[in-house]
Amino acid sequence: MNDEEMETEEFIEDIQPNEVLIEVCPTCGSPELYFEAGGVEGLYHCKHCGYIGAFVIDANEEMMELIQKEYNASAQDSK
């Protein structure tokens, strides 16, 4: 087993079977999304940052907070 396979196996072991996942915006980490039906897949709209796209992240609380922290830090840097 190589290092990459070991890392993947460790990550899979860390996933909790009862863990609640929340759909969050891939840009800012906000769970305030609404789905607009249309086309084949439809699009998600983020109420916080205005993101529009078909891709969202299924995140746990920790991951959501990390995305939000990174987004807020990059927003501060751009000012």
C-alpha positions in Angstrom: 0.0 0.0 0.0 1.5 3.4 -1.0 1.3 6.6 1.0 -1.7 8.0 -1.1 -3.8 4.9 -0.4 -2.9 5.1 3.3 -4.0 8.7 3.5 -7.3 7.9 1.7 -7.9 5.0 4.0 -7.3 7.2 7.1 -9.7 9.9 5.8 -12.4 7.3 5.2 -12.0 6.0 8.7 -12.5 9.6 10.1 -15.9 9.9 8.5 -18.6 9.4 11.1 -21.6 7.3 9.9 -24.1 9.4 11.8 -22.5 12.7 10.9 -24.9 15.3 9.6 -23.9 16.9 6.3 -25.1 20.3 5.2 -25.2 21.6 1.6 -23.1 24.8 1.6 -21.9 27.3 -0.9 -18.5 26.4 -2.4 -17.4 30.0 -2.4 -18.3 31.3 1.1 -19.5 28.2 3.0 -23.0 29.6 3.7 -25.8 27.1 4.1 -28.2 29.8 2.9 -28.8 28.4 -0.5 -31.9 28.1 -2.6 -32.5 25.8 -5.5 -33.9 27.3 -8.7 -35.3 24.6 -11.0 -34.5 24.9 -14.6 -32.6 23.2 -17.4 -31.5 19.6 -16.8 -30.0 20.1 -13.3 -31.0 23.5 -12.1 -28.9 26.0 -10.2 -28.2 26.9 -6.6 -28.1 30.5 -5.6 -26.3 31.7 -2.4 -28.1 34.4 -0.5 -24.8 35.4 1.2 -22.3 35.9 -1.6 -24.4 35.6 -4.8 -22.8 32.4 -6.1 -24.8 30.8 -8.9 -24.0 27.3 -10.0 -24.9 23.6 -10.0 -22.1 22.6 -7.6 -22.5 22.7 -3.8 -20.5 21.0 -1.0 -21.9 18.5 1.4 -20.0 19.6 4.5 -20.0 18.9 8.2 -19.9 21.8 10.7 -16.1 21.8 10.9 -15.7 22.0 7.1 -18.4 24.6 6.8 -16.6 26.8 9.4 -13.2 26.4 7.6 -14.7 27.5 4.3 -16.3 30.5 5.9 -13.1 31.4 7.7 -11.1 31.2 4.5 -13.7 33.3 2.6 -13.8 36.0 5.3 -10.0 36.1 5.4 -9.8 36.6 1.6 -12.5 39.2 1.8 -10.5 41.1 4.4 -7.3 40.8 2.3 -9.1 42.3 -0.8 -10.0 45.5 1.1 
